[in-house]
Amino acid sequence: CVRKFKEQNSPLQKLLEHLHNLLEKRDMQQFFAWPVTESIAPGYSNIISQPMDFSTMKQKIDDGAYATLNQYIDDFKLMCGNAMTYNHPETIYFKSAKKLLHSGLKITSADKLKQMVHALP
Ligand SMILES: CC(=O)c1cc(-c2ccccn2)c2ncccn12
């Protein structure tokens, strides 16, 4: 068998893993855990050109696909924005996305990130 050499996580990956765990916890109903499917959201792919979800973001962290913190935050905003584009304002999905976006941007504010970086092992 071919042994897969485990790449060590970079400091950025460690920060993103920590941030990702905090943000995922805010999605209690797991509406954002997996890609939105056509079966649960008819016409979704006609309306949303760049789908995004937490599982895809996690995979990108593990693949080292994020070169900067802002690239991760951009995907988080994209994920929330998609839900506020496809779903009408009175839906649970729109309301959850708005709350998630708001709390997420607070967690990723400069002073919160500074505290987070200092607290990293
Ligand atoms: C995120 C989103 O737009 C979404 C997640 C879901 C969803 C996610 C998990 C379980 C059930 N529904 C959904 N359902 C209908 C329309 C939109 N959505």
The ligand as a Tripos MOL2 file, in Angstrom:
@<TRIPOS>MOLECULE
LIG
   18    20     1     0     0
SMALL
NO_CHARGES

@<TRIPOS>ATOM
      1 C1        -28.9760   27.0520    2.6210 C.3       1 LIG1
      2 C2        -30.2530   26.9200    1.8930 C.2       1 LIG1
      3 O1        -30.6140   27.7430    1.0520 O.2       1 LIG1
      4 C3        -31.0830   25.7890    2.1910 C.ar      1 LIG1
      5 C4        -30.7290   24.7810    3.0510 C.ar      1 LIG1
      6 C5        -31.7870   23.8810    3.0690 C.ar      1 LIG1
      7 C6        -31.8390   22.6760    3.8580 C.ar      1 LIG1
      8 C7        -30.6860   22.1150    4.4050 C.ar      1 LIG1
      9 C8        -30.8000   20.9640    5.1690 C.ar      1 LIG1
     10 C9        -32.0180   20.4040    5.3900 C.ar      1 LIG1
     11 C10       -33.1330   21.0130    4.8310 C.ar      1 LIG1
     12 N1        -33.0610   22.1360    4.0800 N.ar      1 LIG1
     13 C11       -32.7630   24.3770    2.2030 C.ar      1 LIG1
     14 N2        -33.9830   23.8450    1.9050 N.ar      1 LIG1
     15 C12       -34.7600   24.5550    1.0090 C.ar      1 LIG1
     16 C13       -34.3140   25.7530    0.4550 C.ar      1 LIG1
     17 C14       -33.0650   26.2600    0.7810 C.ar      1 LIG1
     18 N3        -32.3090   25.5290    1.6760 N.ar      1 LIG1
@<TRIPOS>BOND
     1     1     2 1
     2     2     3 2
     3     2     4 1
     4     4     5 ar
     5     4    18 ar
     6     5     6 ar
     7     6     7 1
     8     6    13 ar
     9     7     8 ar
    10     7    12 ar
    11     8     9 ar
    12     9    10 ar
    13    10    11 ar
    14    11    12 ar
    15    13    14 ar
    16    13    18 ar
    17    14    15 ar
    18    15    16 ar
    19    16    17 ar
    20    17    18 ar
@<TRIPOS>SUBSTRUCTURE
     1 LIG1         1 GROUP 0 **** ****
